[in-house]
Amino acid sequence: MTNARARRALGAATLMVALASSLLSCSGGPGTAPHAGASPTRVAPAAAPATAADTATEEPTDPSTVAPSPGPEKVRDAFAELQATYNDGCTTPGNCAYFLNRVLDNLGGLDAAMKADPQGPAHFEQPLAWIAGLRRELGGDSSFENLKKHQDRLIGVRDRINVWMQGHPEDYR
């Protein structure tokens, strides 16, 4: 087997592991509690860093076999995910960590979708400012303790964005 074939085989295997991991992480429904020690954040599998020798001898990829990058979600899809958090809450200690991380992740997805929307970030000035303010307040600390401490602010931003979006139905229908 040549080096190029071995790298492609390794790359395909890594892709399959990543896809399988994604499918497994999405298999729980809204009423499903995560298993003990589960983290709601998505973690990409570690890959060995490319070396100069790897990239120098690598054959060009056939463009017809490369899947296009999906890019950020549409605002309506990201907003729907955020609205789905209304069916959940901090009802149990184990679910509370999952819930708060889910709201934070959904706000991050909505932030990216709004910034990538064809209308431009200026159209979403207020929601983007609320999300940015929340991020500043959290100080980059997404630990359960910090999210629990800022729970009212986190849920408040979600609720304010919901009200704002209800006043802009063209953005999510």
Buried (B, 14 or more C-beta within 10 A) or exposed (E): EEEEEEBBEEEEEBEEEEEEBEEEBEEEEEEEEBEEEEEBEEEEEEEEEEEEEEEEEBEEEEEEEEEEEEEBBBBBBBBBBBBEBEEBEBEEEBBBBBBBBBBBBBBBBBBBBBEBBEEEEEBBEEBBEBBEEBBEBBEEEBEEEBBBBBBEBBBEBBEBBBEBBEEBEEBBE
